[in-house]
Every structure is written in structure tokens, then in C-alpha cells.
């Protein structure tokens, strides 16, 4: 095939030439919550550092990890997500697990046409690096219809960036609802007990079978405090070929992340929001979110925290009882969470 | 997924209304606010799940 024909075929296989990457913050540029979180283990599933990428554990593991936004990255990237084992767990119980997850909002996946005979294949590509060579597992999950698929990839060379590509057929059975809920979950399994490895990798979509989740995984990243694992350049796109990573401006990725979470911290010498008089007995502060959030967010604020508030996906108001119109009240920090 | 470690929850009110409008709750030692009816918010959904399971009680507003 000529180069021109190859190019035409490649273009024809893609649904779009921009906004092709369904992953948010795949280059690990945005870390609103901070660049490092230590002692992550049992009970610490959640978002800690790099936006949109979630630390998750299962069972009652005794391991501990530091999760961070690292500057160790392959050529063309500035950052990666890093997991560094700080307390080893060499004897995982059957339900113990360690994974990194990424959730995609359902309404952003409607063009995959899942649940129809036209369901699209997708390709996941990413850069990965670890001192621990072996076979790792990636698990895909559709919450709406409880469908799952699992694949493996191999890290062949220690401490070397490797580019991995995983293609997944379209699911003609499971329907991804057109809403703001969870449409797709991608999980990189890094350690697991037998409850999630004793099955077989179901490389096409099937009804969830937990024993297949991490089938084929033959490493335990928690086995030694020497272990570390890096991830960046994550891209999920329509088609059966991985194309070059779609680099986005930091500002673009930040806006996308803020739909799910944002925070404002006090800066030196000033507070972030002041109350004004609402009526004779109450003061009010209003905060307008930088983007419409996925759903009405959970709020946590510090400063003059009132006990009454209103919260919507577009703004937040807090009320504080005060009859003194000359009293200055302010908020110091604000965190809004609408994560999947 | 594991159960969130919500240790207490209390209704809150809108200043213009005497009805309950939200829930203030403590998760992992930190206080958060979420409005009633915020279905799809992972914290609200979890609070409702724990209330239905009988493992969490939302106390009255002050």
C-alpha cells in the first residue's frame, strides 16, 4: 500500500482528527490536589494527586504506596503518575488488590454506539515503566449494564519506558446510558489476590465475572519497597490503531478536570471570598464555578463556615448568621468535588 | 467499591426556608456539605445508601 493510501486508510479509520482522546489528563499535567500523597493503602481509595486518575485498593491490604506526579517521563512528555511502594505486602489475601483507575462520563461515549451492531472498537495506548517486569492486567468495565473485558500487557525491560497498545472490540450488547454517570472504567491492576485473577482474561465484552478482572497478572507491585510504576500518555480513541498522543494545552486539560473537581486556596495576603449582607441577620458569599460541574458538587470550605448553604452545578452560596454589618467574614479555601 | 468512612451527618437548612435543604457530613475527619436530592453525587448517593442500610443516621438541623 502506498503511503498516501496508508494515510487515507488511517484517516478513514478515525472518527475525528481532534478531540480524539477520550481520556482527560492523560499526560498527567494537572494535579490540583497536590503532587504527592504518602501512606496510601487500606481505606485510601480515592483521588489524591494527578487529576482524574484514582488510587484504588481492594480487600484489607497491608501495603503502603506514595502516589505522585513525577517529572520522570518519556520523550515528549513532562509528567507521569508514579506509584512507589513504601511498605511491602508479599502475601496478598484473595480479595486484596491494587489498581489505578480512570472513569469516563457516559455521555462522552455515545459515539461508540455500544449496544448496536455498529459498536466501535477502541484502542487504549499508554507509556508505562517499572523496575518490575512481567505481565500486567487492564480491566475495562461498563457500569450501566455490568459488562467487562480484561487484557494484559507485558513490561519487558526494567526501568525503561515502553509504549503499550490494547484494542478492544465494540460491545454490541451493553448500552452506555446517555447521562452524566459512569460510562467506562479503565483499571490498571498492579497487584491482586486470587479473587480477581483465578479466571481467564475475557478479551471481549462479557457480563462481569470478578475472577477475570486481572486474569494473567503475574506481578505484585507491592512485593518490595524497591518497586515503582509510572504511567503517562494515556489515550483512548476510536479505531483499531493507536495514533500519536493528542497533546493538549495545560489550560484545556485543567478546564476538563474542573468539571469533576476544583479547589481554590488562600493566597498570601488575601482571602478568596468575602461575605456581603444578605439580610439584617445573615451574610452571604457566592462562588461561581469555573465550568458547569458534572453534578451538584460536594463542598468543603474553611474560614467563616456557615451552617446554611445552597449548591448547584454552576454555583455555591454559603450563609453565615451575623447582625453586625461591619463584621468582615471570609472563606479561606474551597474544594468542590463532582467526581464519578 | 468500599464503603466511605462517613462518621456523622446532619441536615442543614436554606436561610429562606424552614425545610431541610442539605446535609453536612464528616468523611475521614473532614466536614463536607451536599444538598438534598443531589443524585449522581457520589457522596450523596453513598449517604443515602448507608441510611437505607441502617448504618448511618442523619440528625436534625440545628
Boltz contact constraints between the chains, C-beta under 6 A:
constraints:
  - contact:
      token1: [A, 282]
      token2: [B, 15]
      max_distance: 6.0
  - contact:
      token1: [A, 295]
      token2: [B, 40]
      max_distance: 6.0
  - contact:
      token1: [A, 295]
      token2: [B, 41]
      max_distance: 6.0
  - contact:
      token1: [A, 296]
      token2: [B, 35]
      max_distance: 6.0
  - contact:
      token1: [A, 296]
      token2: [B, 38]
      max_distance: 6.0
  - contact:
      token1: [A, 296]
      token2: [B, 41]
      max_distance: 6.0
  - contact:
      token1: [A, 298]
      token2: [B, 32]
      max_distance: 6.0
  - contact:
      token1: [A, 298]
      token2: [B, 34]
      max_distance: 6.0
  - contact:
      token1: [A, 298]
      token2: [B, 43]
      max_distance: 6.0
  - contact:
      token1: [A, 299]
      token2: [B, 33]
      max_distance: 6.0
  - contact:
      token1: [A, 300]
      token2: [B, 32]
      max_distance: 6.0
  - contact:
      token1: [A, 307]
      token2: [B, 12]
      max_distance: 6.0
  - contact:
      token1: [A, 308]
      token2: [B, 12]
      max_distance: 6.0
  - contact:
      token1: [A, 308]
      token2: [B, 13]
      max_distance: 6.0
  - contact:
      token1: [A, 308]
      token2: [B, 15]
      max_distance: 6.0
  - contact:
      token1: [A, 309]
      token2: [B, 33]
      max_distance: 6.0
  - contact:
      token1: [A, 311]
      token2: [B, 35]
      max_distance: 6.0
  - contact:
      token1: [A, 319]
      token2: [B, 15]
      max_distance: 6.0
